[in-house]
Amino acid sequence: MHLEEKTKDSAIVYDGRIFKIKRDNALLEDGSTAVREFVVHYGGVCILPVNDDGTILLVKQYRYPLGKVTLEVPAGKLEKGEDHFEAGKRELLEETGTTAGTFEYLGEIAPIPAYTTEIIHMYLAKGLTFSAPDPDDDEFLDVVRIPFEEALEMVLDGRITDSKTMIIIMKAALMKNSGK
């Protein structure tokens, strides 16, 4: 069929704690074959926590592959078969010490479809109640409260570069401006 590829054979070339790497031979629509290497990732979830005063909660954390601190929405990876809504509530509590009265599902994004199976589910959280954060043992982060409009400016001027954070903030801004 047009624009479809079929797997001829598949091999796992790396099996790690967070992801696997596969190398497949794929049959193309013209009958030829091509090697497809990609990361198998069980996905993730991100939450945009919005306070009653219009500020949002973001987390600062060091990202080892980039060698720098980033500013991001609370987020986390899913375990195989884990429900993304439940994971989102867990990550919000762990990273910010916050629970929410309401959650609105904002859809999913495929951050890098050329070479990973990762899908990130996005939620807007409101009606926040605060307690103490309880991050994972190997997770060190600072929670910051930023006015929503300032966070949007940070996306636009490049101070926020994390793709999931950029997308969820921009989507929330478009929804807000369209009255949704």
C-alpha positions as CSV (number, residue, x, y, z in Angstrom):
1,M,0.0,0.0,0.0
2,H,1.1,3.6,-0.6
3,L,3.1,5.2,2.2
4,E,3.3,2.0,4.2
5,E,6.2,-0.1,5.2
6,K,6.1,-3.7,6.4
7,T,8.6,-5.2,8.8
8,K,10.6,-8.1,7.3
9,D,12.7,-8.8,10.3
10,S,13.5,-7.1,13.6
11,A,16.3,-7.2,16.2
12,I,16.8,-5.5,19.5
13,V,20.4,-4.1,19.5
14,Y,20.2,-2.5,22.9
15,D,17.9,-3.2,25.8
16,G,18.3,-0.6,28.6
17,R,16.4,0.6,31.7
18,I,14.5,3.4,29.9
19,F,14.4,2.4,26.3
20,K,15.4,-0.2,23.7
21,I,16.9,0.3,20.3
22,K,15.7,-1.8,17.4
23,R,17.0,-2.4,13.9
24,D,14.4,-3.5,11.4
25,N,14.5,-4.4,7.8
26,A,11.5,-2.9,6.2
27,L,9.8,-3.7,2.9
28,L,9.0,-0.5,1.0
29,E,6.1,0.0,-1.4
30,D,8.3,-0.4,-4.4
31,G,9.5,-3.8,-3.2
32,S,12.9,-2.7,-2.1
33,T,14.1,-2.9,1.6
34,A,15.5,-0.3,4.0
35,V,17.1,-0.5,7.4
36,R,15.1,1.3,10.1
37,E,16.8,2.0,13.4
38,F,14.7,3.5,16.2
39,V,14.2,3.9,19.9
40,V,11.4,1.9,21.5
41,H,10.1,4.1,24.4
42,Y,6.9,3.5,26.4
43,G,6.0,7.1,26.3
44,G,5.5,9.9,28.8
45,V,3.1,12.4,30.3
46,C,3.4,16.1,31.0
47,I,1.2,18.4,33.1
48,L,0.7,22.1,32.9
49,P,-0.4,23.1,36.5
50,V,-2.3,26.4,36.4
51,N,-2.8,28.3,39.7
52,D,-6.0,30.3,40.4
53,D,-3.9,33.5,40.0
54,G,-2.9,32.6,36.5
55,T,0.7,31.5,37.3
56,I,1.9,28.1,36.3
57,L,4.4,25.7,38.0
58,L,7.5,24.7,36.1
59,V,10.5,22.7,37.2
60,K,14.2,23.5,36.7
61,Q,16.4,20.5,36.4
62,Y,19.8,19.5,35.1
63,R,19.5,17.5,31.8
64,Y,22.7,15.4,31.5
65,P,22.6,14.8,27.7
66,L,22.4,18.6,27.2
67,G,24.8,19.5,30.0
68,K,22.6,22.3,31.3
69,V,19.6,23.2,33.4
70,T,16.2,23.3,31.6
71,L,12.9,24.8,32.5
72,E,10.0,22.3,31.9
73,V,6.5,21.3,32.9
74,P,6.3,18.5,35.4
75,A,6.6,15.3,33.4
76,G,7.7,11.7,33.5
77,K,8.1,8.5,31.6
78,L,5.5,5.7,31.6
79,E,6.2,2.2,32.6
80,K,5.1,-0.5,30.1
81,G,1.3,-0.6,30.1
82,E,0.9,2.2,32.7
83,D,-2.1,4.5,32.5
84,H,-1.0,8.0,31.4
85,F,-3.5,9.8,33.6
86,E,-2.5,8.0,36.7
87,A,1.2,8.6,35.8
88,G,0.5,12.3,35.3
89,K,-1.1,12.7,38.8
90,R,1.9,10.8,40.3
91,E,4.5,13.0,38.5
92,L,2.6,16.2,39.4
93,L,2.7,15.2,43.1
94,E,6.3,13.9,43.1
95,E,7.8,16.9,41.3
96,T,5.8,19.8,42.6
97,G,4.0,18.5,45.7
98,T,0.7,19.4,44.1
99,T,-2.6,17.7,43.5
100,A,-5.3,19.0,41.2
101,G,-9.0,19.2,41.4
102,T,-9.5,19.0,37.7
103,F,-7.5,17.6,34.8
104,E,-8.2,18.3,31.1
105,Y,-6.6,16.0,28.5
106,L,-4.9,18.1,25.8
107,G,-4.0,15.2,23.5
108,E,-0.7,13.6,22.6
109,I,2.5,14.6,20.8
110,A,5.1,12.5,19.0
111,P,8.2,14.5,19.8
112,I,10.6,12.7,17.3
113,P,8.6,10.3,15.1
114,A,11.6,9.8,12.8
115,Y,13.4,7.6,15.3
116,T,11.4,7.0,18.4
117,T,8.1,5.4,19.3
118,E,7.6,7.8,22.2
119,I,4.2,9.5,22.6
120,I,3.8,12.1,25.3
121,H,0.3,12.7,26.7
122,M,-0.5,16.3,27.8
123,Y,-2.8,17.4,30.7
124,L,-3.9,20.8,32.0
125,A,-4.3,20.8,35.8
126,K,-6.4,23.3,37.8
127,G,-7.7,23.6,41.3
128,L,-4.3,23.0,42.8
129,T,-3.6,22.0,46.4
130,F,0.0,22.1,47.7
131,S,2.1,19.9,49.9
132,A,5.8,19.0,49.7
133,P,7.4,17.6,46.6
134,D,8.8,14.0,46.7
135,P,11.0,13.5,43.7
136,D,12.7,10.3,42.7
137,D,16.0,9.5,44.5
138,D,18.0,10.5,41.5
139,E,16.0,13.6,40.6
140,F,17.0,17.0,41.9
141,L,14.8,20.0,40.8
142,D,13.5,23.4,41.8
143,V,9.8,24.3,41.4
144,V,9.2,27.8,40.1
145,R,6.0,29.8,39.7
146,I,5.8,31.9,36.6
147,P,3.0,34.1,35.2
148,F,1.5,32.3,32.2
149,E,2.1,35.2,29.9
150,E,5.7,35.4,30.9
151,A,6.1,31.6,30.2
152,L,4.6,32.1,26.8
153,E,7.1,34.9,26.2
154,M,9.9,32.5,27.3
155,V,8.8,30.0,24.7
156,L,8.7,32.7,22.0
157,D,12.1,34.2,22.8
158,G,13.9,30.9,23.3
159,R,14.4,30.8,27.1
160,I,12.2,27.7,27.2
161,T,13.5,25.1,24.7
162,D,12.0,21.8,25.9
163,S,9.6,20.7,23.2
164,K,6.8,19.3,25.3
165,T,6.9,22.4,27.5
166,M,6.8,24.7,24.5
167,I,3.9,22.7,22.9
168,I,1.7,22.5,26.0
169,I,2.2,26.2,26.8
170,M,1.4,27.3,23.2
171,K,-1.6,24.9,23.1
172,A,-3.0,26.3,26.4
173,A,-2.5,29.9,25.1
174,L,-4.4,29.1,21.8
175,M,-7.2,27.5,23.8
176,K,-7.3,30.5,26.2
177,N,-7.4,32.9,23.3
178,S,-10.1,31.0,21.4
179,G,-12.3,30.6,24.6
180,K,-11.9,26.9,24.9
